[in-house]
Amino acid sequence: MYELQCPSCNKPSHYNFSDYLLLCPFCSTSFRLDQENGQKEIFGDHYIIPNTIDGATGKELALEWLRRLHHKPGAVEQEFFITDVKGFSIPLWIVSLEGHTAWKGLVKKNNRQVIRNSTSEYLMETGQFRRTYRWAINARNNICETWGLTRLHEPTEPIHVEWDGFPFDSTFTRGRLSDDEQQRTAYESRNYFEFKFSNGLPILGVQVNEEEGLRRAKNQIELYHYKLSCLNADYLIDYRTELEVAGIQLTHVPVWKVTYMYRPQGMLRHVQKSKEKHLLIDGFGKGI
């Protein structure tokens, strides 16, 4: 930790120079530091989504979620034990972009009569599709410290996800226990970064720069579109994806981790061992 003056309010504080962005604890200014010449550059595209829950609320949300899944809702308090509730405000690079993909491949014929009258069992087909994203990339070096945040992407298509990013809007609008369609999305409710919006949550530092975040987002979406293209053909011959980037923003997102254990009553307690499990809760929209 080193002492440094904020370029905005000029108040001195201690900072970790291994972080890409330094956050002033007094005025919430985000700035970069060039360690070679000592120059400071204020970073403006930094937002935060307000945290709206506390530990007690997180615990009750977890229990309510368990009641909805359990075959005996009234027995949840006797069989499930909340062992830990922790929250953090996690930095994510939100990349706004549009992907255009064109593909060409061989599709197997289904009509047997057509197959008999042809020299091949396959037809050549082409197609294209377009999708728009706000793609989220973890701005921490250790992406595994966020307890499963890397597995939040659950596409509706039958493909296996092999990347850590996810479409922000569709992810943080699911899992809510209430059906309030008028509720604003997390992205729409963001504010310019100020520590007060964390409402007591620890703010995790920014360790990954925007160039790295943009590179990873492009690679992941290209891989995503490749797997989507493979669904359209039995043998994919060619595909091409073009990405149009509209912008990139840094956003701190409130996430709570709830750790619980299941200890069944009755005879099951002799055959089923207790095991720790985890839930992630969106600290703004209360989605699980």
C-alpha positions as CSV (number, residue, x, y, z in Angstrom):
1,M,0.0,0.0,0.0
2,Y,1.3,3.5,-0.9
3,E,0.1,6.9,0.0
4,L,-1.1,9.1,-2.9
5,Q,-3.2,12.2,-3.4
6,C,-6.5,12.0,-5.3
7,P,-6.4,14.1,-8.5
8,S,-9.9,15.4,-7.8
9,C,-10.1,16.2,-4.1
10,N,-6.3,16.2,-3.4
11,K,-6.8,14.3,-0.2
12,P,-4.1,11.7,0.6
13,S,-5.0,8.0,1.0
14,H,-3.4,4.6,0.7
15,Y,-3.7,2.6,-2.5
16,N,-2.7,-0.7,-3.9
17,F,-0.7,0.0,-7.0
18,S,-1.3,-3.5,-8.4
19,D,-4.9,-2.4,-9.2
20,Y,-5.6,-1.0,-12.6
21,L,-7.9,1.7,-11.3
22,L,-7.5,3.5,-7.9
23,L,-10.7,4.5,-6.1
24,C,-10.6,7.5,-3.8
25,P,-12.4,6.7,-0.5
26,F,-13.3,10.4,0.0
27,C,-14.8,11.6,-3.3
28,S,-15.2,8.2,-5.1
29,T,-13.1,9.3,-8.0
30,S,-11.7,6.5,-10.2
31,F,-8.3,7.2,-11.7
32,R,-5.3,5.5,-13.4
33,L,-1.8,6.0,-12.3
34,D,1.2,5.9,-14.6
35,Q,3.9,4.6,-12.2
36,E,6.7,5.6,-14.5
37,N,6.0,9.3,-14.7
38,G,3.5,9.7,-11.8
39,Q,0.7,11.1,-14.0
40,K,-2.9,10.5,-12.9
41,E,-5.8,10.2,-15.3
42,I,-9.4,10.3,-14.1
43,F,-11.6,7.5,-15.5
44,G,-15.2,8.6,-16.2
45,D,-17.1,5.5,-17.5
46,H,-17.4,4.0,-14.0
47,Y,-20.8,3.0,-12.6
48,I,-22.3,1.2,-9.7
49,I,-25.6,-0.7,-9.3
50,P,-27.0,0.0,-5.8
51,N,-27.2,-2.7,-3.2
52,T,-30.7,-3.0,-1.8
53,I,-30.4,-5.9,0.7
54,D,-28.6,-6.8,3.8
55,G,-27.5,-10.1,5.4
56,A,-30.8,-10.7,7.1
57,T,-32.7,-10.1,3.8
58,G,-30.3,-12.4,1.9
59,K,-30.9,-15.2,4.4
60,E,-34.7,-14.8,4.2
61,L,-34.5,-14.8,0.4
62,A,-32.5,-18.0,0.5
63,L,-35.0,-19.7,2.8
64,E,-37.9,-18.6,0.7
65,W,-36.2,-20.0,-2.4
66,L,-35.7,-23.3,-0.6
67,R,-39.4,-23.4,0.5
68,R,-40.4,-23.2,-3.1
69,L,-38.3,-26.2,-4.0
70,H,-38.8,-28.4,-1.0
71,H,-41.7,-30.9,-1.0
72,K,-42.4,-29.9,2.6
73,P,-42.1,-26.1,2.8
74,G,-42.8,-26.1,6.5
75,A,-39.8,-28.3,7.2
76,V,-37.2,-26.0,5.6
77,E,-36.2,-24.3,8.8
78,Q,-35.6,-27.7,10.5
79,E,-33.7,-29.3,7.7
80,F,-31.7,-26.4,6.1
81,F,-29.2,-24.3,8.0
82,I,-27.7,-21.0,6.7
83,T,-24.1,-21.1,7.7
84,D,-22.7,-17.9,6.1
85,V,-24.0,-14.8,4.2
86,K,-21.5,-12.5,2.5
87,G,-21.8,-9.8,0.0
88,F,-19.4,-7.9,-2.3
89,S,-19.6,-5.3,-5.0
90,I,-17.8,-6.9,-7.9
91,P,-16.4,-5.0,-10.9
92,L,-17.5,-6.1,-14.3
93,W,-16.6,-4.7,-17.8
94,I,-19.9,-4.3,-19.7
95,V,-19.3,-4.5,-23.4
96,S,-22.1,-3.3,-25.7
97,L,-21.8,-4.9,-29.1
98,E,-23.6,-6.5,-32.0
99,G,-22.6,-9.8,-33.6
100,H,-23.4,-10.7,-37.2
101,T,-22.7,-14.4,-38.2
102,A,-23.0,-16.1,-41.6
103,W,-22.6,-19.9,-41.8
104,K,-22.5,-22.6,-44.5
105,G,-22.8,-26.3,-43.9
106,L,-24.2,-29.7,-44.9
107,V,-27.6,-30.8,-43.5
108,K,-28.7,-34.5,-43.8
109,K,-31.7,-35.2,-45.9
110,N,-34.8,-36.6,-44.1
111,N,-36.8,-37.8,-47.1
112,R,-35.7,-41.3,-48.1
113,Q,-37.1,-41.0,-51.6
114,V,-35.0,-37.9,-52.2
115,I,-32.0,-39.7,-50.9
116,R,-32.5,-42.6,-53.4
117,N,-32.7,-40.2,-56.3
118,S,-29.6,-38.3,-55.3
119,T,-25.9,-38.9,-55.2
120,S,-25.6,-37.5,-51.7
121,E,-27.4,-37.8,-48.4
122,Y,-26.7,-34.1,-47.6
123,L,-27.8,-30.7,-48.8
124,M,-25.7,-27.6,-48.8
125,E,-27.4,-24.9,-46.7
126,T,-26.5,-21.3,-45.6
127,G,-27.9,-18.9,-43.1
128,Q,-27.1,-15.9,-41.0
129,F,-28.2,-14.5,-37.6
130,R,-27.6,-11.3,-35.6
131,R,-27.6,-10.7,-31.9
132,T,-27.1,-7.7,-29.6
133,Y,-25.4,-8.0,-26.2
134,R,-24.3,-6.2,-23.1
135,W,-21.6,-8.8,-22.4
136,A,-20.2,-8.9,-18.8
137,I,-16.5,-9.7,-18.1
138,N,-15.1,-10.1,-14.6
139,A,-12.6,-7.3,-13.9
140,R,-10.8,-9.4,-11.3
141,N,-7.6,-11.5,-12.0
142,N,-9.0,-14.5,-10.0
143,I,-12.4,-15.1,-11.7
144,C,-13.0,-18.1,-9.3
145,E,-13.2,-15.9,-6.2
146,T,-16.8,-15.0,-7.0
147,W,-18.2,-18.5,-6.2
148,G,-19.8,-19.5,-9.5
149,L,-20.4,-16.1,-11.1
150,T,-18.5,-17.5,-14.1
151,R,-21.3,-20.1,-14.6
152,L,-24.2,-17.7,-14.8
153,H,-24.5,-18.0,-18.5
154,E,-27.3,-20.5,-19.1
155,P,-28.2,-20.2,-22.9
156,T,-31.5,-21.6,-24.0
157,E,-29.8,-23.5,-26.8
158,P,-28.4,-27.0,-26.1
159,I,-24.7,-25.9,-26.0
160,H,-22.0,-26.3,-23.4
161,V,-20.6,-23.0,-22.1
162,E,-16.8,-22.9,-21.9
163,W,-16.2,-19.2,-21.0
164,D,-16.6,-16.9,-18.0
165,G,-18.6,-14.0,-19.4
166,F,-22.3,-13.8,-19.8
167,P,-25.0,-11.5,-21.3
168,F,-25.7,-9.1,-18.5
169,D,-29.3,-8.1,-19.1
170,S,-30.8,-11.7,-19.5
171,T,-28.8,-13.0,-16.5
172,F,-29.6,-10.3,-14.0
173,T,-33.3,-10.2,-14.8
174,R,-34.0,-13.9,-14.0
175,G,-34.2,-15.7,-10.7
176,R,-36.5,-13.1,-9.1
177,L,-39.0,-14.4,-6.6
178,S,-41.5,-11.6,-7.3
179,D,-43.2,-11.2,-10.7
180,D,-43.0,-7.4,-10.8
181,E,-42.7,-6.6,-14.6
182,Q,-42.4,-2.9,-13.9
183,Q,-39.2,-3.3,-12.0
184,R,-36.2,-1.6,-13.7
185,T,-33.4,-3.8,-14.8
186,A,-30.0,-3.6,-13.0
187,Y,-28.4,-1.9,-15.9
188,E,-31.1,0.8,-16.1
189,S,-30.6,1.5,-12.4
190,R,-26.9,2.1,-12.4
191,N,-25.4,5.3,-11.1
192,Y,-22.1,7.0,-11.5
193,F,-19.7,5.3,-9.1
194,E,-20.0,6.4,-5.4
195,F,-19.1,4.3,-2.4
196,K,-22.5,5.2,-0.8
197,F,-24.4,3.1,-3.3
198,S,-22.7,-0.1,-2.0
199,N,-24.7,0.4,1.3
200,G,-21.9,-1.2,3.3
201,L,-20.8,-3.9,0.9
202,P,-17.0,-4.2,0.4
203,I,-15.9,-2.8,-3.0
204,L,-13.6,-5.2,-4.8
205,G,-10.7,-3.4,-6.7
206,V,-10.4,-3.3,-10.5
207,Q,-7.5,-5.4,-11.7
208,V,-8.2,-6.0,-15.4
209,N,-8.0,-3.2,-18.0
210,E,-10.6,-2.4,-20.6
211,E,-8.5,-3.7,-23.5
212,E,-8.3,-7.1,-21.9
213,G,-12.0,-7.1,-21.1
214,L,-12.8,-6.2,-24.7
215,R,-10.5,-8.9,-26.1
216,R,-12.1,-11.6,-23.9
217,A,-15.6,-10.5,-24.7
218,K,-14.9,-10.7,-28.5
219,N,-13.4,-14.1,-28.2
220,Q,-16.2,-15.5,-26.1
221,I,-19.0,-14.2,-28.4
222,E,-17.2,-15.6,-31.4
223,L,-17.0,-19.0,-29.7
224,Y,-20.7,-18.6,-28.7
225,H,-21.7,-17.9,-32.3
226,Y,-19.6,-20.7,-33.6
227,K,-21.5,-23.2,-31.4
228,L,-24.8,-21.6,-32.4
229,S,-23.8,-22.1,-36.1
230,C,-23.0,-25.8,-35.4
231,L,-26.6,-26.3,-34.3
232,N,-27.8,-25.5,-37.8
233,A,-25.8,-28.0,-39.8
234,D,-24.6,-31.6,-39.3
235,Y,-21.2,-30.6,-40.8
236,L,-20.2,-26.9,-40.6
237,I,-18.1,-26.0,-43.6
238,D,-17.6,-22.3,-43.0
239,Y,-18.7,-19.5,-40.7
240,R,-17.8,-15.8,-40.3
241,T,-18.6,-13.5,-37.4
242,E,-18.3,-9.7,-37.5
243,L,-18.6,-7.7,-34.3
244,E,-19.5,-4.1,-34.0
245,V,-18.6,-2.6,-30.6
246,A,-20.6,0.3,-29.4
247,G,-18.8,0.9,-26.1
248,I,-17.4,-0.5,-22.9
249,Q,-18.2,0.6,-19.3
250,L,-17.0,-0.5,-15.9
251,T,-19.9,-1.4,-13.5
252,H,-19.7,-2.6,-9.9
253,V,-22.5,-5.1,-9.3
254,P,-23.7,-6.2,-5.8
255,V,-23.6,-10.0,-5.3
256,W,-24.3,-12.0,-2.2
257,K,-23.2,-15.5,-1.5
258,V,-25.3,-17.6,0.9
259,T,-23.8,-20.9,2.2
260,Y,-26.2,-23.5,3.6
261,M,-26.3,-27.1,4.6
262,Y,-29.0,-29.7,4.3
263,R,-29.5,-32.0,7.3
264,P,-32.6,-34.1,6.7
265,Q,-34.9,-35.3,9.5
266,G,-36.0,-38.9,10.0
267,M,-34.2,-42.0,8.5
268,L,-32.5,-40.0,5.8
269,R,-30.1,-38.4,8.2
270,H,-28.4,-41.8,8.5
271,V,-27.7,-42.3,4.8
272,Q,-27.3,-38.7,3.5
273,K,-24.3,-36.8,4.5
274,S,-24.4,-33.0,5.1
275,K,-22.9,-31.0,2.3
276,E,-22.3,-27.3,1.9
277,K,-24.1,-25.6,-1.0
278,H,-24.1,-22.1,-2.2
279,L,-26.6,-19.6,-3.7
280,L,-25.8,-16.3,-5.5
281,I,-28.2,-13.4,-5.0
282,D,-28.4,-10.3,-7.1
283,G,-28.1,-7.5,-4.5
284,F,-30.2,-5.1,-6.6
285,G,-33.1,-7.1,-8.0
286,K,-33.0,-10.0,-5.4
287,G,-32.8,-12.6,-8.2
288,I,-31.3,-16.0,-7.1
